[in-house]
Structures are given as C-alpha cells and as structure tokens.
Amino acid sequence: MARRVKKKGSKVKAKPLALEINRSEYLGLLDNCKYLRHKIAFMLGWESGLRISEIVSLKKEDIIIGATRRQSFIRINCGKNSKDRIVTLPKSWQRHHINYIPLPCK
C-alpha cells in the first residue's frame, strides 16, 4: 500500500468569507423575485437558515403549523451530515405558502 507523501510548500489557502447582505438588500431581492415559489425559497433560506438542498427536498409533511408562532416549525430530515434538525418558521410565513411546497427544481 502506498503512503501519502506531503509535497513541500503546499499550503492550504483560506477561503474568502461569503459577502453578507443587509435587510434592505434582502427586501430588494424579494421584490425582484418574479415567481412566488422563488420568493418562498429565498425566504426559507434567509429567514430560517435552510440550505439549498434542504429547501429543494422539503415536503408539506415537514412543515408543522401550530396554534402559535412557537408551535410552528420545519422538520429537516437527514440534512447535512445525515442529522435531523428542527428550525422555526420565518416570521413572514403565511399559511397559503404551504401550497407551493414542494418547490420544483427547474
């Protein structure tokens, strides 16, 4: 079996951090979304912290809407690292938005 040989002078370069956008830029992006399903996907990613793969694989059964805001959440099955997690619904979430789940990937 061959051993790994470390090359001399090969250093791992640090990746630059992603650019942050502020609230007004976020609202501008939402206003420019042509379709409601795109707006919902963007809103889920920004306000709930969902990853793109989690947004695309989201199902209606994963969204639990309770009587109060504290009882409403999204169940993420097998997210990153095959771990399940629970996140809160965005503040701007409306009950009719669930009709657009699952979000088709085109």
C-alpha positions, 0 to 999 in steps of 0.5 A: 500500500502506498503512503501519502507523501506531503509535497513541500510548500503546499499550503492550504489557502483560506477561503474568502468569507461569503459577502453578507447582505443587509435587510434592505438588500434582502427586501430588494431581492424579494421584490425582484423575485418574479415567481412566488415559489422563488420568493418562498425559497429565498425566504426559507433560506434567509429567514430560517437558515435552510440550505439549498438542498434542504429547501429543494427536498422539503415536503408539506409533511415537514412543515408543522403549523401550530396554534402559535408562532412557537408551535410552528416549525420545519422538520429537516430530515437527514440534512447535512451530515445525515442529522435531523434538525428542527428550525422555526418558521420565518416570521413572514410565513403565511399559511397559503405558502404551504401550497407551493411546497414542494418547490420544483427544481427547474 
